[in-house]
Amino acid sequence: MATAPAEKSTNVRNQMSTLRGVVSVADRLSPRVAARVALKTFLTPPRAARPDAEVALLAVGEPLTVLVDRKAIATWTWGEGPAVQLVHGWGGRGSQFGALVPALVNAGFRVVAHDAPAHGDTPGQVTTLGEMARIARAVADVAGGVEAVVAHSFGAAATTVALAHGLAARRAVYVAPVYRIRAAVDRFADAAGLSPRAAGLFVEGLTAAAHASPDALDGVALAPRQTAALTVVHDVGDREVAFTEGEGLAAAWPGARLVETSGLGHRRILAAPDVVELIRDVVLGQTVAPARLDEAARIDRDLLDRDGRRARALAR
């Protein structure tokens, strides 16, 4: 069962409160130990069970074999035609794009989605932004190249890194994107209560794990050099990734367009009918994104069930 936003927010606060207490004790004994504890927490995503609609969607997908650094990356494809890649966020799954898959397949695209390490059906306990970016690029290569990429939240940060390092896509759509990576790292270190010495060691450990510094992976540095046509869709009331993240990214990315929604939050936005239609049309190259989707708050509460039925119908 999906966790309600208020409960999820409480869980995060409780986790950080516990971490802060552990770090406080560890930091007095050894800043290096405190940094290791914080790093393990930072690199460990939450993993939730798939809803039935997502299980049904994967059941009609075609598994695709992708190996990266000897890791088997759970990957699926649907449909035929030019490929569109879907990149999930932190703690997410490729199947979270369940409302979008049939829309793109019916529009004549082959859809490719994967689960990053420590997410969904891909094994592992930890991952990094650098690894998620390498895997996004590898999945695109195995798929034979992609026409467009649709990414959600932290997946947008990974996609930005991947685009800067060889992933070729003419168009990109980012939904509720994370933009300022270094700022996010510094906020976590502060929230964890790391001393200056431990915080420095934390960043050193993160750099070693990701094979790149937070500054090198930051959208602030990478966005101005991008060439893909980008549309950013972000809800003004997003409580997990602030609207200013999407706003800042769109301003920094050459030629990017920002679409503002209201009342959809961080995850429901992926299933909003108007957002799904907008993404489909942007991928098709048939629309100029509006500045605001005033009707995007019209959520069809049976959407996921309908998508599950439509997925089963495609299998027949």
C-alpha positions, -999 to +999 in steps of 0.1 A: +000+000+000+013+034-009+023+056+020+002+088+024+021+121+020+017+131+057+028+097+069+057+096+044+068+131+056+067+119+092+087+088+084+114+109+068+115+132+098+118+103+122+146+088+101+166+120+101+160+124+138+173+089+145+203+095+122+211+128+139+211+111+173+234+083+160+257+108+142+259+130+173+273+101+194+295+088+166+309+122+158+322+127+193+341+094+191+352+096+154+341+120+127+351+093+101+326+069+116+299+095+117+306+103+080+303+066+071+270+063+090+256+093+072+269+082+038+253+047+041+219+064+049+223+089+021+230+062-005+202+038+007+169+044-011+136+033+003+121+003-016+083-001-017+061-029-030+046-025-064+009-018-066-012-043-086-015-020-116+023-018-119+026-056-117+001-060-145+020-035-166+053-054-162+035-086-170+029-074-205+063-059-210+092-076-227+122-081-205+155-066-218+189-078-207+211-050-195+243-056-176+263-027-161+294-033-139+283-070-137+249-060-123+217-072-140+195-042-144+157-050-145+145-035-177+113-038-198+100-026-231+066-021-246+055-014-282+074-008-314+089+023-330+113+050-320+124+044-284+114+066-254+132+060-222+116+064-188+139+072-158+125+069-123+135+089-092+150+080-058+131+052-042+110+049-074+105+022-101+102+023-138+066+010-136+056+043-118+051+057-153+022+032-158-002+059-170+023+071-196+033+038-211+001+030-230-002+066-242+033+064-257+028+029-271-005+040-288+013+070-302+038+047-320+067+045-297+087+017-281+089+025-244+119+014-223+119+015-185+143+001-159+148-001-121+181+013-108+202-007-084+185-010-050+152-001-066+123-023-077+135-056-091+171-047-094+193-061-065+214-040-042+212-019-011+229+014-022+234+034-053+247+068-064+238+095-088+268+086-109+258+050-111+222+059-119+235+081-148+257+054-162+229+029-161+205+053-178+230+057-206+236+019-208+199+012-210+196+036-239+225+020-257+211-015-253+177-002-266+195+010-297+193+047-289+164+068-278+143+096-293+134+111-260+138+107-223+111+113-196+125+115-161+110+120-127+126+137-096+161+124-089+159+106-122+161+139-139+194+147-122+207+113-133+195+120-169+212+154-169+245+137-160+239+110-186+231+135-213+263+153-205+282+120-209+270+104-241+233+098-238+218+111-271+181+122-271+165+150-291+139+157-265+136+154-227+107+159-203+115+163-166+087+160-141+094+175-106+132+175-113+160+177-088+184+204-100+209+216-073+228+185-063+255+201-042+229+221-023+210+188-016+242+172-003+249+201+020+213+202+033+216+165+042+249+169+060+234+198+080+202+178+088+223+149+099+241+171+123+276+164+109+305+184+123+325+204+097+352+176+098+327+148+094+308+167+067+341+170+047+347+133+051+311+126+041+316+145+008+349+128+002+332+094+006+303+104-016+328+115-043+346+082-041+314+062-043+300+082-072+333+085-090+327+122-093+323+152-069+288+166-061+299+198-080+307+178-111+273+161-110+254+193-103+227+206-127+240+241-120+272+232-139+257+208-164+224+225-175+238+254-195+257+230-218+227+208-227+213+206-262+182+184-259+149+203-261+137+202-225+102+206-211+100+208-173+066+200-156+065+209-119+037+214-093+038+246-073+028+227-042+054+199-045+064+191-009+093+168-018+111+187-045+105+225-043+090+241-074+121+264-074+142+234-085+123+230-117+120+267-122+158+271-118+166+242-141+143+256-168+160+290-166+195+275-168+188+250-197+190+266-231+156+269-247+138+250-219+101+255-212+085+253-178+049+240-173+034+248-139+007+226-123-012+229-091-027+203-067-008+173-081+021+171-057+053+151-064+040+117-075+003+120-085+015+143-112+028+113-131-008+099-135-026+132-142-044+128-176-035+163-188+002+158-179+003+124-196-012+140-228+012+169-226+042+145-223+030+124-252+025+155-274+059+169-265+076+136-273+057+136-306+069+171-313+033+182-318+029+209-292+044+239-277+042+235-239+018+259-221+030+279-192+004+263-169-020+234-169-050+248-151-070+216-155-042+192-145-057+188-110-085+167-126-073+133-113-090+102-126-089+080-094-094+049-115-065+057-138-041+030-125-068+004-127-077+014-162-041+012-172-038-022-157-068-034-178-054-017-209-020-034-203-037-068-201-056-059-233-024-052-251-011-086-241-040-103-259 
